[in-house]
Amino acid sequence: MRAHAYYFSLPPFKFEALTLGIALAVGLLVMPALIYLPGFYVLKPYANGGIFALYFDYYKGLIELRPSCWIALVGPFVFLSVFRIFRIILRKL
């Protein structure tokens, strides 16, 4: 509960910076696993190896500026931003 209270009591700039940092960390660490697991069960095992090969290819794709990898990286932040915008709109109604 203290982390929750601290997070929401931050000044706006620090709040947005921390939100961006958390969202990017999720994009870097969690999104490849969230991509791998459904693909493993629905399709087949990853062609280049296991989950660690997917992480390697994902980070390599970020360095090579592949759009699919960058979409997976910024996806959590964009989703969170759209959610927050819709919540603000619905509060105004």
LUMLUMKOL-846126 format. One record per residue: residue in three letters; x, y, z of N, C-alpha, C in turn. Coordinates in steps of 0.02 Angstrom, whole numbers, plus 32768, in hexadecimal, padded with zeros to 4 digits. Layout:
# LUMLUMKOL-846126
ALAXYZXYZXYZ ...
END
This chain:
# LUMLUMKOL-846126
MET80297FC48000800080008000802B803F8000 ARG8066803C802080918077802180AB80877FDC ALA80BC80557FB480D480617F70809E80817F46 HIS8061806B7F4F802880877F2B801F80D17F3D ALA802180DF7F7D801981257F94805381507F7C TYR809081367F7E80C9815C7F6680C4816A7F1B TYR80B181387EF580AC813E7EAC807A81747E98 PHE804081747EB7800D81A47EA4801681E87EC5 SER804581EF7EF3805282307F11808C82547EF0 LEU80AA82367EBE80E382567E9C80CC82937E74 PRO80FA82C37E6A80EA82FB7E3E80DE82E17DF6 PRO80B983057DCE80A682EC7D8B80E082D47D60 PHE811782FA7D5E814F82E77D34816F82A57D4B LYS8179829E7D8C819682607DA7816682267D9F PHE812582337DA680F381FF7D9D80F581E47D56 GLU80F682117D2580F881FC7CDF813A81DA7CCE ALA817181F27CE981B281D37CDC81B5818C7CFA LEU819B81847D35819A81427D54816B81137D2F THR8132812D7D19810481047CF2812480EE7CB1 LEU8146811B7C8F8169810A7C51819F80D57C5F GLY81C580DE7C9481F980AD7CA581DE80687CB4 ILE81A880657CD9818980247CE8816E80047CA9 ALA814C802C7C7F813080117C4281677FF87C13 LEU819E801C7C0E81D580057BE381F67FC77C00 ALA81FB7FC37C4282177F867C6181EA7F4A7C52 VAL81A87F547C55817A7F1E7C4381837F0C7BFA GLY818B7F3E7BCF81957F317B8881D67F0B7B7B LEU82097F197BA1824A7EF77B97824C7EB17BB5 LEU822D7EA87BEF82357E697C1481FA7E3A7C0F VAL81BD7E557C0D81827E2A7C1181647E1C7BCC MET81647E4E7B9F81437E457B5F815F7E0A7B36 PRO81A17DFF7B3381B87DC57B0C819B7D837B27 ALA81957D7D7B6981787D407B85812E7D3B7B74 LEU810A7D747B7580C47D757B6480B97D677B1A ILE80EA7D747AF180E67D627AAA80F77D197AA0 TYR81287D017AC581407CBD7ABC810D7C887AD2 LEU80F07C927B0C80C47C5F7B2980877C4E7AFD PRO80607C7F7AE780287C6D7ABA80407C507A78 GLY80777C6B7A5F80927C507A2080A87C087A27 PHE80C47BF77A6080D97BB27A6D809E7B837A6E TYR80687B977A8E802E7B6A7A9580037B697A56 VAL7FFB7BA27A347FCF7BA579FA7FF37B8F79BB LEU802F7BA879B180547B98797480807B5C7981 LYS80C07B67798980F07B33799981297B5379BF PRO81597B2B79D781927B4A79F981B67B7B79CB TYR81D67BAC79E981F97BE079C4822E7BC07997 ALA82307BD47959825A7BB4792782A57BBB7936 ASN82B97BF1795583007BFC796383177BE079A5 GLY82EB7BC179CB82FD7BA67A0C82C67BB17A3E GLY82D87BB97A7D82A77BC37AB2829A7C0C7AC0 ILE82847C187AFC82717C5C7B1082AD7C8B7B13 PHE82E77C707B2583227C9B7B2983397CB07AE3 ALA832F7C867AB2833E7C997A6D830E7CD07A56 LEU82D07CCC7A6C82A07D017A5B82B57D437A7B TYR82CB7D417ABA82E37D7E7ADB831F7D9B7AB4 PHE834E7D707AA083887D877A7B83727DA77A39 ASP83457D867A15832D7DA279D583067DE379DF TYR82E27DE77A1782BC7E237A2682EA7E5E7A33 TYR831D7E557A5C834C7E8B7A6A83757E9D7A2C LYS83857E6B7A0583A87E7779C6837C7EA07997 GLY833B7E917996830C7EB6796D83057EFE7984 LEU830A7F0A79C583087F4F79DE83457F7679C6 ILE837E7F5679C683BB7F7779AF83B87F847964 GLU839B7F54793F83957F5B78F683597F8578E1 LEU83357FA1791182FC7FCD790682C37FAC78E0 ARG82B57F6E78F0827B7F4C78D2823B7F6778F1 PRO820B7F7B78C781CD7F9878E281A77F697910 SER81A67F29790181807EFA792B819C7EF77972 CYS81DD7EFA797981FB7EF879BB81ED7F3A79E1 TRP81F07F7179BE81E37FB179DF819A7FB879F2 ILE816C7F9B79CA81267F9C79DD811B7F747A1D ALA813D7F3B7A2281377F137A5F81557F387A9B LEU81897F607A9081A97F847AC6817C7FBD7AE0 VAL81617FE57AB48139801F7AC980EF800E7AD2 GLY80DB7FD17AC080957FBC7AC680787FC57B0B PRO80997FAF7B40807C7FB97B83807180027B95 PHE809E802E7B82809580757B91805C80937B68 VAL805780807B28802080997AFE7FDD80807B19 PHE7FDA80407B2B7F9C80247B477F8980487B87 LEU7FB880547BB27FAB80777BF17F9580BF7BE4 SER7FB480E07BB47FA181257BA47F5B81297B87 VAL7F4980FB7B5A7F0680FA7B3E7ED380EC7B74 PHE7EE380BD7BA07EB680AE7BD87EAA80EB7C04 ARG7EE081107C137ED9814B7C3D7EB281827C1A ILE7EBB818A7BD87E9581BC7BB37E4B81AC7BB3 PHE7E3A816C7BA77DF381587BA87DD581617BEE ARG7DFC81537C207DE3815C7C657DD481A67C73 ILE7E0081D27C5B7DF4821A7C647DB6822F7C3E ILE7DAE82177C017D7382287BD97D3382117BFB LEU7D3481D47C147CF881B97C357CE881DD7C76 ARG7D1981F67C987D0C821D7CD67CEB825F7CC6 LYS7CFB827B7C8B7CDE82BC7C787C9582B57C62 LEU7C80827A7C4F7C3B82717C377C0982717C6F 
END
